[in-house]
Amino acid sequence: MPLPKRQKGKDQELRPSEKMKIDCGKAHFEQFEDVRFKGPVSSVSELNW
């Protein structure tokens, strides 16, 4: 299930709170064998669904 993402410009870094949310998402989805977490991505085509 693709989740919405906020877009950043190419020169913008993730804020610490944004990085923490991504790290928490990865840890959460590791609990599910049939779910793959991909993020952050620059475009939907990177998801390869």
C-alpha positions in Angstrom: 0.0 0.0 0.0 1.7 3.2 -1.1 1.6 6.0 1.5 1.5 9.7 0.7 4.8 11.6 1.0 5.7 15.2 1.3 8.0 16.3 -1.5 11.4 18.0 -0.9 13.5 19.9 -3.3 16.6 18.2 -4.5 18.8 20.3 -2.2 16.6 19.9 0.9 17.7 17.5 3.7 15.3 15.6 5.8 14.6 17.2 9.2 15.5 15.0 12.2 11.8 14.5 12.9 11.2 13.3 9.4 14.1 10.9 9.5 12.8 9.5 12.8 9.3 8.9 11.3 10.9 7.0 8.4 13.0 4.9 10.8 10.0 4.2 12.9 8.0 3.1 9.8 10.8 0.7 8.8 10.9 -0.8 12.3 7.1 -1.1 12.4 6.9 -2.9 9.0 9.7 -5.3 9.9 7.1 -7.0 12.1 5.2 -8.2 9.0 6.7 -10.8 6.7 4.4 -10.0 3.7 5.0 -6.2 3.8 7.9 -4.4 2.3 8.8 -0.8 3.4 10.4 1.4 0.8 11.2 5.0 1.7 12.0 7.6 1.1 11.6 7.6 -2.6 11.8 10.4 -5.1 9.0 9.2 -7.4 6.3 6.6 -7.5 8.2 4.7 -10.2 10.8 3.8 -7.6 8.3 1.6 -5.8 8.2 -1.1 -8.5 4.8 -2.4 -7.5 
